[in-house]
Amino acid sequence: MSGKGGPPGRRGGRAAERVYAALCAVPPGRVTTYGELARAAGMAGGQRAVGRMMRDNPYPGIVPCHRVVMSDGRVGGYAHGTPRKEAMLAGEGVEVRGGRVVDFARGRFLPLGG
């Protein structure tokens, strides 16, 4: 990602750069979905590609891939393990119970873009 607010956009191409930029807009304590993130980056139907980008995130300290969850509120996978993802979300004030975000509708953030 070039410009302010994110990492340089070298790895993953322009699509990944758009996805990482959109994800950086999701504030702590909120989550978005793989599909919403794909749409915000102009990749309608690209939720699986977004999942791969999250897995391969070269900027884990900058791009908060732990804030991306499944469309039904399930936490989903995480390169460093689901328990760690749940702990990171909890540390930001997102309640997770039984592998799902509690009050998912209230905690969702819809990134702009597309």
PyMOL commands that set and color helices and strands:
alter all, ss='L'
color gray80, all
select helices_A, chain A and resi 13-24+34-40+47-55+65-67+82-91+104-107
alter helices_A, ss='H'
color red, helices_A
select strands_A, chain A and resi 32-33+68-69+96-97+100-101
alter strands_A, ss='S'
color yellow, strands_A
deselect
rebuild
show_as cartoon
